[in-house]
């Protein structure tokens, strides 16, 4: 049997508080394989970040200083995303981790970046949202799973009641 090596691991993160868990487990997984690690965040339209109902950046409680950043322009959203990835990299304690910021529709952008980087595996979290949201929008993880030709490692992040 031919041995398959995983040399590059792409860890896709959103601003959900569970992203820390995804980063930690994904990083541990990558290090066990001596793989190069890429942390990725995908930017979306600025309206997404300024919603009065849900702001993905203020919901990320592990890096409180993100909530204080102005998200009034694409440039500031990009800076906030880079700050988030740098803080995550710092938390993991590995200066060799590379960061990637994508722009566009979440699933498609993750898949495109994984291909560009020649990633051997994609690591993502899957947190349950309201069933109506999944019907209308679809889960990003589910969309990646349906379209990928690259192995996908899904970390369940749903909190048990």
C-alpha positions, 0 to 999 in steps of 0.5 A: 500500500502506498503511503500518503503524505500530508504536507500542507494543511489548510485550516479555515476559520470563521469568527465563531468562538469555536474557531479557537477549537478548530485552530487548536485541533487542526494545528495538532493534527498538522503537527502530527504529520509534520505538515505546513500549516495555513490559517485562512479566513474568508472575507465577505461583503462589508454589509455582512460585518455590520449587521445589527442582528449578528456581527461575526467579529464581535461574536468572537469572544476570545480576541476582545480587541477585534470587537473594537475595530472599525469595520466600515471599509473593506480595508478595515475588514481586511486588517481585522481579519489579518489581526485575527489570524495573527492572534490565532497564530500567536495563540498556537505558538508557531511562527512558521504558520502561514496566514491566508485571507480569501475574498468571496463566497465562503465555500468556493473561496476555501476550495480555490485557495486549497487548490492554489496552495496545493493543500493536502487536506482542509480542516473546518469546523461545523457548528449547528445553526438554525435549521432554516438558515441551513435550508436557505443558505446551506452550511459552508462546511456542507458546501465544501464537502459536496464540492471538494476533491481534497480530503476534508477533516471536519471538527464538530463544534456544537455545544451540547445542552 
